[in-house]
Every structure is written in C-alpha cells, then in structure tokens.
Amino acid sequence: MEPDKVLEKINALRKELDRHNYLYYVKSEPEISDYEFDQKLKELEALEKQFPQFDDPMSPTKRVGNDITSEFVQVKHKYPMLSLSNTYNEGELRDFDNRIRKETNLEPEYVCELKFDGVSISLTYENGILKHAVTRGDGYQGDDVTANVKTIRSIPLHLMGEGWPNEFEIRGEILMPFAAFDKLNAERVENGEEPMANPRNTTSGTIKMQDSSVVARRGLDAYFYNVPSQIRLSESHSKNLELAASWGLKISEHLRVCKSMDDVLDYIHYWDEARHALPVAIDGVVVKVNSIAVQNDLGTTAKSPRWAVAYKFKAEQVETSLLSVSYQVGRTGAVTPVANLEPVLLAGTTVKRASLHNADIIAGLGLHINDIVKVEKGGEIIPKIVDVNVAARHPLNRKVEFIKTCPECGTPLRRVEGEAVHYCPNETGCPPQIKGKIIHFISRKAMDIDGMGEETVELFYNKGLIKGIADLYVLKAEDIASLERLGEKSAKRIIDGLEASKSVPFERVLFALGIRYVGETVAKILAKYFKNIDAIMEATVEQLTDINEIGDRIAQSIIDWLAIADNREMIERLRSIGLQFQLSEEELAGTSDKLAGLSIIISGTFEKHSREELKTLIEKHGGKNVGSISKKTSYLLAGENIGPSKLEKVKKLGIPMISEDEFLEMIG
C-alpha cells in the first residue's frame, strides 16, 4: 500500500476509535460491540507496527500504557488549585448565601455539582492535544501523571469540535467506579492478596503507579467541573462546562443551575439519599456562584475561593469501646491525645485510633476508660469521637484526665491563653520535637531530600549521627553505609540529596525551619516581602503584622522563635553550608519599591495580564494585594466587568481607580 494511503487509513481509524471511545465512556451510548472495537484497534496496532514512521503518542493504541518506570516530574500550576471551604448544615449554607448577597448586592445564581470523592487533576491541552495531566499537589505544583491519565478512556487525547482556545486548562476528579473496585478486589482475593480498603485510596495509589499498563487495567474514570476563570470562555461557569462537554470532556449530567438557596437545598436533600445509587463515590455537593464576573469580583483567600463552598454529607458513625488514651508530641511541641479503640470497621477501613485533639474535647465529652463511644470520620477521612453512650458506662470506669507533664521528656506542659493546645516548651531537648523538626525539614514540600524518610531520621538520631537539622550536612557516606538496611548506594543517594537541597529556594528553606504557624503560604509571603533572612531577623512585630495575611499570633511566633539562640545559630550554620537564605537573582530581577506602602485591590478581567500575574507584579514592586476594600485601600486596579457592589463601595470611600495601562506605567 502507498504510504499516503496508509497514513489516510491510520488517521481514519484513529478518528473512528476516538469517536467510539467518547460514545462508550463519556456518553454511555455505544454504537458498536466490544468485539468490533477490539478488531478495529488491532487493525490500527498492526498498521502502526508495520509503518513506525506514522507513530503518534496520542493514538488510541497508546491507552494501554507501558511498563517503563520513571520518577514523576513536578510541574507548576499556571493558576493555583485551591481547596474548598466546607459546610455541614443548612445554617452555614445560608450564611454563605447572605455573605455573597451582601458583598455583591445581587441575587446570585448558583451551580450545584456532585462532590466526587477521588483525586484532583488538572489537564492542559495545547492546540487541542493533551499536553499535561498534573495532580493537585500543594496547590501550586503537582506531579506530572500524563502517562497514566492517557490510559483513562473517558479522557480525550484530542479535543473534539471547534472553538477551544490554543491553550486550554480544565480541572476535575479521577475516580474508580464501584464496579471496577469490586472487580479489582475479587481478583486480589483470588490471588491471595489483601483487598483494597476503598475506591478513593485505591485511585490515589493507582494514579501514582510507575507502571501505566497496570493503571490501564484498573478501569479509572474522570469527571470535570472547573475551567479556571482566568481562561475567558463565556460569561458563566455552567456555560464553560457546556463548551467543555462539546469538546469531548466528561461533565456530570447531574449539574444543576439554581436560582435560590432553597433550590440548592432541594438538590442537596435529593442527593443525600440518591447518592447510594450512583456508580461512583460522592461525599457531598459543591455550590458555586455561576457568574464568572461575580466570581472574579469575590476573589479568593490564600486557600479557597470566596465564591464556592462544599456541603459535606453526614459521615457514617459506629460504636466501639475506648480502651485507653495515649499522648503524641509533635514537632512544634503540641501534645495531642489519641483514643485507642476496640478495632471497628468504618467507611471501608478498620479504625483502631481516633484523635481527641485537646483537653477541652476530652472534658466536653466527659470521657471515661472503657466507655462505649460513637466514632465517625471527620470529612470522611480522620476518625473522631463524637459522642459517649453514658447510659452504658460502668460505675467503676476511670475518668480521663489530661496529663500535666510531657510524656517524652517530663517537662511541665504549658497552655497559651486563648489556645486549646498544650505544649511541651522543651523545644531543643525533647526527642520527638527534635526528630519531628528534622522529618519536617527533609519532607517533600520543604527541602525534599532524596533517599531520606522518617525511618532514616529515626535511625540516624538513635545512632547519635544527628542531634539537629544542621547535623544532616556533616553526615559522611561511610557512616551511613555501615548502618543496617543501608549501604553504599543508599548513602550516595542521601549525600547527593543533601547537596542538591542547597539549591532549594529561600521560601521553602524558610518553611523547612519549622517555625510554628509559618506554613507554605506564610513562608512565601515572608520571603517575597523581606527578600532575605537578615531582614526577617531584624523585623519587629509591627513590621510583620503590617504584611497582608500575617496577624499577631504568627508575628509573635516568628519573634519568639528567632529569640532562641540555638535557632539563630542553626540558621548561621545552614547559611555557611550553602543553603539559600535570600531570594535568587532571578527572583529579584525586576523588583522595586515603586509600590511600597500601597494596598491595591484587583477586580475585573484584563487584556494584557491575568489576575495572578498582576498580583505577582504588585508584590514584586513592594505593594500589597488586598482581597477586600477598606479605607486603607490605595487603589482599585480596574478591568472589565467589575461587580457593581465593588464600584459603589470604591466611590463611597473615594478610592482612586487605575487601569491596567496606568498600573504598568506606575511600575515602569
């Protein structure tokens, strides 16, 4: 056959198979039998094998995966993947509705969607072809799992139809249908293996497998529910999803546009009962403002959008016996009581322990040893005790009293006024605190030191090789190689990982230090604002609290931590070793103080930059991007389609408005 004719035949088969994939896995309207589909797939495979010059990584034949293993590469999200705020009752939903009405002066239209219980994913298409599939990760970057996602037959490798942007991103959830989960467990039992606990955990493990051919056999599915608002498709969220569906993406048929909160509650009440008949797991309903302009007007917090909320269904509960209470000391010194329970099956997993959080929770429950307690999974994940069967209590059951001294080092515990948690103040001498800080330091989101984990830290500490964080960098390969379960290969990997960590950027080093209340977001804010560790060490409480999103508690914690001589000495040791304690030249490039002292709020849509890019520019030039309007707001950076309530408030307070061009002129 002539090469041109072969290519024509191959392209025709690919197009036909893509169409049948879509009809079967997305629309549930197959036109041909499985046998006919397989025959066409085999014909295409044979042609591609015979004519390798026409290979295409997006061919339907590539969905079977391969057994080549590789490490997952981290990819930064163009737009942050934020989490949702949760609500658990009608009153909290009404509060959400009232806040939206108050802030917008509008009758909001909502979109209700099922909250799928799976693994979040972001797909990016370039010129209609799938380029990246990235997990949520920490919200700012995640793992590139494209090879595994390509095996999911309900996800198009090429977008259908027309009108899609050259670069298109959509977020959704990967999950394992109950039928696929049951089939997998039947196979595992037949092979003498332990069955999987539940579909969500199985999905999470499957999508991170190194062998995509195994992923292909597990029958994963996916539903998509959000196009980042920075991508301008239409005026509404529901219309965006209609467009995505026309391009071949699987959108839930159960989405509903609601005109009032009463409609929203009707939807929630229906699915609280009907969810058990669905082919996949859901754990609630997501409620979103439909208007993209209003979404942009409402904006986001550091963690979640202000225009959406998740309503979580009531968790499953079971009764069991409280056998004892033990106490764990965390890396910050916080002492957490843990209930040890008679093992019981709850929401697909065997529960033996449950967090009691703090002394107030224990007192509120009035717990006694051997009580019959009611346990549920908070947010469907973490087991917690919610009630006690007092009527079943034996009169000799001993009351649970919170401990007075640290269970690890014997130091008297402290409780800060206004806080619920007890702390062990022996920060530099309490073993679990020391080990916890080192474990945090080496963790993936911090220094990400290859070859090390909790067990390695425990081993090094117990053998006396390390007594603190800075000691990691004086470890010798020969000392590591001589330890049990380790050898020359492991030793080299750890030493190489420590060397590589010297290039980790300043904000992650700052997070890795383990200062109480300084999480990833706060560390990024501090690094961008102060630019180096010396400026942070010289900062006052007033200077710290002047920064957006840093309050008195965080500021005082930073001051207190830096006041400890051992901590300052550790910083100097780490700096002399070569760790990054200032922003890189690349990050400092283009920065200035042109917006110093100015608080700028962004609203609307823009021609030249996304809102995230404008926020970055404000911060790079010394200004503060604020999320709400007040007398202290210096400017409204105004784009198209600003919400009327925001305009009214700006005029009332006399806050000047600047255009995108005027803003760019201000920063040069």
C-alpha positions in Angstrom: 0.0 0.0 0.0 1.2 3.5 -0.8 2.5 5.5 2.3 -0.1 8.2 1.7 -2.9 5.7 1.6 -1.6 4.0 4.7 -1.5 7.3 6.6 -5.0 8.1 5.4 -6.2 4.7 6.7 -4.4 5.1 10.0 -5.9 8.6 10.6 -9.4 7.4 9.7 -9.1 4.5 12.2 -7.8 6.8 14.9 -10.6 9.2 14.4 -13.2 6.5 14.4 -11.8 4.8 17.5 -11.7 8.2 19.3 -15.3 8.7 18.5 -16.3 5.2 19.7 -14.3 5.8 22.9 -16.2 9.0 23.5 -19.6 7.4 22.8 -18.9 4.5 25.2 -17.0 6.1 28.1 -18.5 9.6 28.1 -21.9 9.4 26.6 -22.7 5.8 27.5 -24.2 5.4 24.0 -22.1 2.7 22.3 -22.7 2.1 18.6 -20.6 -1.0 18.1 -19.8 -4.1 20.2 -16.7 -4.5 22.2 -15.5 -7.2 19.8 -15.9 -4.8 16.8 -14.0 -2.1 18.7 -11.2 -4.5 19.5 -10.9 -5.6 15.9 -10.5 -2.1 14.7 -7.9 -1.4 17.5 -5.9 -4.5 16.4 -6.0 -3.3 12.8 -4.6 0.1 13.8 -2.0 -1.5 16.0 -0.8 -3.7 13.1 -0.6 -0.7 10.7 1.4 1.4 13.3 3.8 -1.5 13.9 4.3 -2.0 10.2 4.7 1.7 9.5 6.5 3.2 12.6 7.1 6.5 10.8 3.5 7.3 11.4 3.7 6.8 15.2 1.6 9.3 17.3 1.8 9.4 21.1 -1.9 10.4 21.1 -3.0 7.4 19.2 -5.9 5.3 20.7 -3.4 2.4 20.8 -1.3 4.2 23.4 -4.1 4.0 26.0 -2.9 0.5 27.1 0.1 2.0 28.9 3.6 0.5 29.2 5.8 -0.9 31.9 8.6 1.7 31.7 9.1 3.1 35.1 10.2 6.7 35.8 10.1 9.3 38.6 7.2 11.8 38.4 8.3 15.3 37.4 6.9 18.3 39.4 5.0 20.8 37.3 3.9 24.3 38.5 0.3 25.1 38.1 -0.3 28.2 35.9 -3.3 29.0 38.2 -3.3 27.8 41.8 -5.5 24.7 42.5 -7.2 25.9 45.7 -9.2 23.8 48.1 -12.9 24.5 49.0 -14.3 25.6 52.4 -16.6 23.1 53.9 -20.1 23.4 55.4 -22.0 20.8 57.2 -25.5 22.2 57.8 -28.2 24.4 56.3 -27.3 27.4 58.5 -23.8 27.5 57.2 -25.0 27.5 53.6 -27.5 30.3 54.4 -24.5 32.3 55.9 -22.6 31.7 52.7 -25.6 32.9 50.6 -26.0 36.0 52.8 -22.3 36.9 52.5 -22.5 36.6 48.7 -25.6 38.9 48.6 -24.1 41.4 51.0 -20.8 41.6 49.1 -22.4 41.8 45.6 -25.8 43.5 46.1 -27.1 40.8 43.7 -29.5 37.9 43.6 -26.9 35.2 43.0 -27.4 32.3 40.6 -25.7 29.1 41.8 -24.5 25.9 40.1 -24.8 22.7 42.2 -22.5 19.8 41.4 -21.8 16.4 42.9 -18.6 16.4 45.0 -16.8 13.4 43.7 -14.6 11.5 46.2 -11.5 10.9 44.1 -8.2 12.5 43.2 -8.0 16.1 41.8 -6.4 16.5 38.4 -5.6 19.4 36.1 -5.5 18.8 32.3 -3.8 21.2 29.9 -4.4 21.0 26.1 -2.3 22.8 23.6 -3.8 23.2 20.1 -6.4 20.6 21.2 -3.8 17.9 22.2 -3.4 16.8 25.8 0.0 18.1 27.0 -0.1 17.7 30.8 -2.1 16.0 33.4 -0.9 17.2 36.8 -2.1 16.3 40.3 -3.2 19.0 42.8 0.0 18.5 44.9 0.3 21.5 47.3 -2.0 23.7 45.1 1.0 25.4 43.5 2.7 22.4 41.9 1.9 18.8 41.5 3.1 15.5 39.8 3.0 15.1 36.1 1.0 11.9 35.7 0.2 12.3 32.0 1.3 8.8 31.0 -1.2 7.3 33.5 -4.0 9.7 32.7 -3.7 8.8 29.0 -4.9 5.3 29.8 -8.3 6.6 31.1 -10.6 6.1 28.2 -13.1 8.8 29.2 -10.4 11.5 28.9 -9.9 12.7 25.3 -6.4 12.8 24.0 -7.6 15.3 21.3 -10.4 17.8 21.9 -13.4 17.4 19.6 -15.3 20.0 17.7 -14.1 23.6 17.4 -13.7 26.9 19.3 -11.4 25.7 22.0 -8.5 28.1 23.0 -5.0 27.3 21.8 -4.1 26.7 25.5 -7.0 25.2 27.5 -6.9 24.0 31.1 -9.7 22.2 32.9 -9.8 20.7 36.4 -11.7 17.6 37.6 -11.6 14.4 39.6 -10.2 10.9 38.8 -12.1 8.1 40.5 -12.6 4.4 40.4 -16.2 3.3 39.8 -17.6 0.8 42.3 -17.8 -1.9 39.6 -14.1 -1.6 38.8 -13.2 -1.5 42.5 -15.2 -4.7 43.2 -13.6 -6.4 40.2 -10.1 -5.5 41.4 -10.8 -6.7 44.9 -12.3 -10.0 43.6 -9.0 -10.5 41.7 -6.9 -9.7 44.7 -8.8 -12.1 47.0 -8.5 -14.8 44.3 -4.7 -14.2 44.2 -4.4 -14.4 48.0 -3.9 -10.7 48.4 -5.5 -8.3 50.9 -8.5 -6.4 49.4 -8.2 -2.6 49.0 -9.9 -0.5 51.6 -12.0 1.9 49.5 -12.2 3.3 45.9 -10.7 6.7 46.8 -7.5 5.4 48.4 -7.2 2.9 45.5 -7.5 5.7 43.0 -4.9 7.7 44.8 -2.4 4.8 44.7 -3.2 3.8 41.2 -2.7 7.3 39.6 0.8 7.4 41.2 1.9 4.0 39.9 5.1 3.8 37.9 3.7 1.2 35.5 1.0 2.7 33.3 0.0 -0.7 31.9 -1.3 -1.6 35.4 -3.2 1.7 35.5 -4.8 1.0 32.2 -6.3 -2.3 33.5 -7.8 -0.7 36.6 -10.8 1.0 34.9 -10.4 4.5 36.2 -12.9 7.2 35.2 -12.9 11.0 35.4 -15.4 13.9 35.6 -14.5 17.6 35.0 -16.0 20.5 36.8 -14.0 23.7 36.5 -12.3 25.9 33.9 -10.1 28.5 35.7 -11.8 31.8 35.5 -8.6 33.4 34.0 -9.4 31.5 30.8 -12.1 33.5 29.1 -14.6 31.2 27.5 -18.1 32.6 28.4 -19.9 34.7 31.0 -20.9 31.7 33.2 -19.5 28.6 34.9 -22.3 26.4 33.6 -21.7 27.6 30.0 -18.0 26.9 30.3 -18.8 23.3 31.3 -21.3 23.1 28.3 -18.5 24.1 26.0 -16.1 21.6 27.6 -18.6 18.9 27.1 -18.9 19.8 23.4 -15.2 19.3 23.1 -15.4 15.7 24.4 -14.8 16.1 28.2 -16.9 14.2 30.6 -19.1 16.6 32.6 -21.6 15.2 35.2 -25.2 15.1 33.8 -26.4 15.9 37.3 -25.1 19.5 37.3 -28.0 21.9 38.1 -28.3 25.7 37.8 -30.2 27.0 40.9 -32.0 30.4 41.2 -32.1 30.4 45.0 -30.7 28.8 48.2 -34.0 26.9 48.6 -33.3 25.3 45.2 -29.8 24.5 46.3 -31.1 22.8 49.5 -33.6 20.8 47.4 -30.7 19.5 45.3 -28.6 18.6 48.4 -31.5 16.8 50.1 -32.2 14.8 47.0 -28.6 13.6 46.5 -28.1 12.9 50.2 -30.5 10.0 49.6 -29.9 9.2 45.9 -26.1 9.1 46.1 -26.1 5.4 47.0 -27.4 4.6 43.5 -24.5 6.3 41.7 -21.8 4.3 40.0 -19.0 6.3 41.8 -18.5 7.7 45.3 -19.5 11.2 46.3 -19.2 12.8 49.7 -21.2 16.0 49.3 -22.3 18.8 46.9 -20.3 21.8 45.7 -22.2 25.1 45.4 -20.7 27.8 43.1 -21.6 31.3 42.0 -22.5 30.9 38.3 -21.4 34.3 37.0 -17.7 34.5 36.1 -17.7 38.3 36.6 -19.1 37.9 40.1 -16.5 35.1 40.8 -13.7 37.4 39.9 -15.3 40.2 42.0 -15.4 38.0 45.1 -11.9 36.7 44.5 -10.1 34.1 46.7 -8.4 33.7 50.1 -4.9 32.2 50.3 -6.6 28.7 50.5 -10.0 28.8 48.9 -12.3 30.7 46.5 -14.9 33.0 48.2 -17.4 32.2 45.5 -17.7 28.4 46.2 -18.4 26.1 49.1 -18.6 22.3 49.6 -21.5 20.9 51.6 -20.4 17.6 53.2 -22.9 14.8 53.8 -23.1 13.5 57.3 -20.4 11.0 58.0 -21.0 7.3 58.8 -20.9 6.5 62.6 -20.2 3.3 64.5 -20.0 2.4 68.2 -16.9 0.8 69.9 -15.0 0.8 73.2 -12.4 3.3 74.4 -9.5 1.1 75.6 -7.0 3.8 76.6 -5.7 7.3 75.8 -2.1 8.0 74.8 -0.3 11.2 74.0 1.7 12.2 71.0 4.3 15.1 70.9 4.6 16.9 67.5 7.5 18.8 66.1 6.1 22.1 67.4 5.7 20.6 70.9 1.9 20.4 70.6 0.6 17.4 72.7 -2.2 15.6 71.0 -4.3 13.0 72.9 -5.2 9.9 70.9 -8.0 7.4 71.7 -7.1 3.8 71.4 -10.2 1.9 70.4 -11.5 -1.6 70.0 -11.0 -2.1 66.2 -14.1 -1.4 64.2 -15.0 -1.2 60.5 -15.9 2.4 59.5 -16.4 3.7 55.9 -14.4 0.9 54.4 -11.4 0.9 56.7 -10.7 -0.6 60.1 -10.3 2.1 62.8 -8.2 1.5 65.9 -7.3 5.1 66.9 -9.1 8.4 66.8 -7.8 11.9 67.6 -9.1 13.7 70.7 -7.5 17.0 69.6 -7.1 18.6 73.0 -8.0 18.8 76.7 -11.2 20.7 76.0 -12.5 18.0 73.7 -11.9 15.3 76.4 -13.6 17.4 79.0 -16.5 18.2 76.7 -17.1 14.5 76.0 -16.7 13.6 79.7 -14.7 10.5 78.6 -14.0 7.5 80.9 -11.8 4.5 80.1 -13.9 1.6 78.7 -16.7 3.9 77.6 -18.9 2.9 74.6 -18.1 5.8 72.2 -19.6 6.8 68.8 -16.9 7.3 66.1 -17.2 9.0 62.7 -14.7 10.0 60.0 -14.4 13.8 60.1 -14.6 15.0 56.4 -14.7 11.2 55.6 -11.0 10.9 56.4 -9.9 11.4 60.0 -11.7 9.3 62.7 -13.0 11.2 65.7 -15.2 10.5 68.8 -18.4 12.5 68.6 -20.5 11.1 71.4 -20.4 8.8 74.5 -23.1 6.3 75.5 -23.3 7.4 79.1 -26.1 5.0 79.9 -23.9 2.0 79.1 -21.0 3.3 81.4 -19.9 1.0 84.2 -19.7 3.0 87.6 -16.0 1.9 88.1 -14.8 3.4 84.7 -12.0 5.8 85.4 -12.3 9.4 84.2 -9.8 10.5 81.5 -7.6 13.4 82.9 -5.3 15.3 80.6 -1.6 14.9 81.5 0.4 17.6 83.3 3.9 16.8 82.0 5.4 15.8 78.6 5.2 12.0 78.1 8.6 12.1 76.4 10.9 14.3 78.4 8.9 15.0 81.6 8.8 18.8 81.2 5.7 20.5 82.7 3.3 21.4 79.9 2.2 24.9 79.0 -1.1 26.2 77.6 -1.1 29.6 75.9 -4.0 31.8 76.9 -6.7 31.7 74.3 -5.5 28.5 72.7 -6.8 24.9 73.2 -3.5 23.1 72.8 -1.0 22.1 75.5 2.7 22.5 74.5 6.0 21.0 75.7 8.3 24.0 75.9 11.5 21.9 75.8 12.0 22.7 72.1 15.7 21.8 71.9 15.7 18.8 74.3 12.5 16.9 73.7 13.4 13.9 71.3 10.1 13.8 69.3 10.3 17.5 68.8 13.9 17.3 67.5 13.1 14.3 65.3 9.8 15.9 64.1 11.6 19.1 63.1 14.2 17.1 61.1 11.5 15.0 59.4 9.6 18.2 58.5 12.9 19.7 57.2 13.6 16.8 54.8 10.0 16.5 53.6 9.0 16.9 50.0 7.3 20.3 50.4 10.3 21.6 52.3 13.9 20.6 51.4 12.8 17.4 49.6 16.0 15.4 50.4 16.1 12.3 48.3 16.7 9.0 50.0 15.6 10.1 53.5 12.3 9.4 55.4 11.0 9.1 58.9 12.7 5.8 59.5 16.1 7.1 58.3 15.8 10.1 60.6 14.9 7.8 63.5 17.9 5.6 62.8 20.4 8.5 62.4 19.1 10.1 65.6 19.2 6.9 67.7 22.7 6.1 66.5 23.9 9.6 67.5 24.8 10.7 64.0 22.5 13.7 64.2 21.2 15.9 67.0 19.6 18.6 65.0 18.8 19.8 61.4 22.3 21.3 60.7 23.9 17.9 61.6 22.5 16.4 58.4 25.0 18.3 56.3 28.0 16.8 58.1 26.9 13.2 57.6 29.6 11.1 55.9 28.8 8.4 53.3 30.9 5.8 55.1 28.9 6.3 58.4 25.6 5.9 56.6 26.7 2.9 54.5 27.7 1.0 57.7 24.1 1.1 59.1 21.6 -1.7 58.9 19.3 -1.7 55.9 21.5 0.9 54.2 24.6 0.5 52.0 26.8 2.5 49.7 24.1 3.1 47.1 21.7 4.5 49.7 24.5 6.5 51.3 25.4 8.1 48.0 21.7 8.9 47.3 21.3 10.6 50.7 24.6 12.6 50.3 23.6 13.7 46.8 20.2 14.6 48.0 21.6 16.8 50.7 23.9 18.5 48.2 21.0 19.1 45.8 19.0 20.7 48.6 21.4 23.6 48.7 19.7 25.0 45.6 16.2 24.8 47.2 14.7 28.4 47.0 14.5 30.7 50.0 10.8 30.4 50.7 11.0 26.6 51.0 14.1 26.8 53.3 12.1 29.2 55.5 9.1 26.8 55.6 11.6 23.9 56.3 12.8 25.6 59.5 9.6 24.6 61.2 8.6 27.9 62.8 5.1 27.5 64.4 2.3 28.9 62.2 4.7 29.5 59.3 3.3 27.2 56.7 4.0 27.2 52.9 1.8 30.2 52.2 3.2 32.4 55.0 6.8 31.4 54.1 6.2 32.6 50.5 4.7 35.9 51.7 7.6 36.5 54.1 10.3 35.6 51.5 8.7 37.9 48.9 8.3 40.8 51.3 11.6 40.7 53.2 13.7 39.1 50.4 16.3 37.7 52.9 16.6 36.1 56.3 18.5 39.0 57.8 15.6 41.4 57.2 13.2 38.9 58.8 15.5 38.5 61.9 15.5 42.3 62.3 11.8 42.7 61.8 9.5 43.9 64.7 6.0 42.6 65.4 4.6 45.8 63.9 6.5 45.4 60.7 5.4 41.7 60.4 1.7 42.4 61.1 1.8 45.2 58.5 2.0 42.4 55.9 -1.2 41.2 54.4 -2.4 37.8 55.9 0.1 37.9 58.9 -1.6 38.6 62.2 -0.4 39.0 65.8 -0.2 35.3 66.5 2.1 34.5 63.5 4.2 37.6 64.1 4.8 36.8 67.8 5.6 33.2 66.9 8.3 34.3 64.5 9.8 36.8 67.0 9.8 34.2 69.8 11.4 31.5 67.6 14.2 33.9 66.4 14.8 34.9 70.0 16.1 31.4 70.8 19.9 31.4 70.5 20.0 27.8 69.2 17.7 28.7 66.3 19.8 31.6 65.2 22.9 29.5 65.5 21.3 26.8 63.3 20.5 29.5 60.7 24.1 30.6 60.6 25.3 27.0 60.3 22.9 26.3 57.4 23.9 29.5 55.7 27.6 28.7 56.0 26.8 25.2 54.5 25.3 26.9 51.4 21.6 26.9 51.9 19.6 29.7 50.2 18.6 32.4 52.7 17.7 35.1 50.2 15.7 35.3 47.0 17.7 34.4 43.9 18.9 36.9 41.4 16.3 35.7 39.0 13.5 36.3 41.6 15.0 39.7 42.5 15.2 40.7 38.8 12.5 43.3 38.0 11.7 44.1 41.7 11.5 47.6 43.1 9.9 49.7 45.9 7.7 51.7 43.5 4.5 50.4 45.2 5.9 50.4 48.7 3.2 51.3 51.2 0.4 50.9 48.7 -2.5 48.5 49.1 -4.1 47.5 45.8 -7.2 45.5 45.1 -7.7 43.8 41.7 -11.2 43.5 40.1 -12.5 42.5 36.7 -10.8 41.0 33.6 -7.8 42.3 31.9 -6.2 42.5 28.4 -2.5 42.0 29.0 -2.2 40.0 32.2 -4.1 37.5 34.2 -5.1 38.5 37.8 -2.5 36.2 39.2 0.2 37.9 37.1 -1.0 41.3 38.2 -0.9 40.1 41.9 2.7 39.0 41.4 3.7 42.3 39.8 2.2 44.2 42.8 4.2 42.1 45.2 7.4 42.3 43.1 7.3 46.1 43.3 6.7 46.3 47.1 2.9 46.7 47.2 0.3 44.7 48.9 -2.5 42.9 47.0 -5.6 43.0 49.3 -8.8 41.0 48.9 -11.4 43.5 50.2 -12.0 47.2 50.1 -11.4 49.4 53.2 -10.4 53.0 54.0 -6.7 51.7 53.9 -7.0 50.6 50.2 -4.8 52.8 48.0 -6.1 51.9 44.5 -8.6 49.7 42.7 -6.8 48.1 39.7 -9.9 48.0 37.4 -10.5 45.7 34.5 -13.7 44.9 32.5 -16.9 43.6 34.2 -16.3 44.9 37.8 -19.1 43.9 40.2 -21.5 46.8 40.9 -21.1 46.5 44.7 -17.4 46.9 44.4 -17.7 50.0 42.3 -20.3 51.5 44.7 -18.0 50.9 47.7 -15.0 52.4 45.9 -16.9 55.6 45.0 -18.3 55.9 48.5 -14.8 55.7 50.1 -13.2 57.9 47.5 -10.6 55.2 46.4 -9.0 56.1 43.1 -9.3 53.6 40.2 -6.4 52.9 37.8 -6.5 50.9 34.5 -4.1 48.1 33.6 -2.1 50.5 31.4 -1.8 53.1 34.2 -0.7 50.4 36.6 2.0 49.2 34.2 3.2 52.8 33.8 3.4 53.1 37.6 5.8 50.2 37.8 7.8 51.2 34.7 
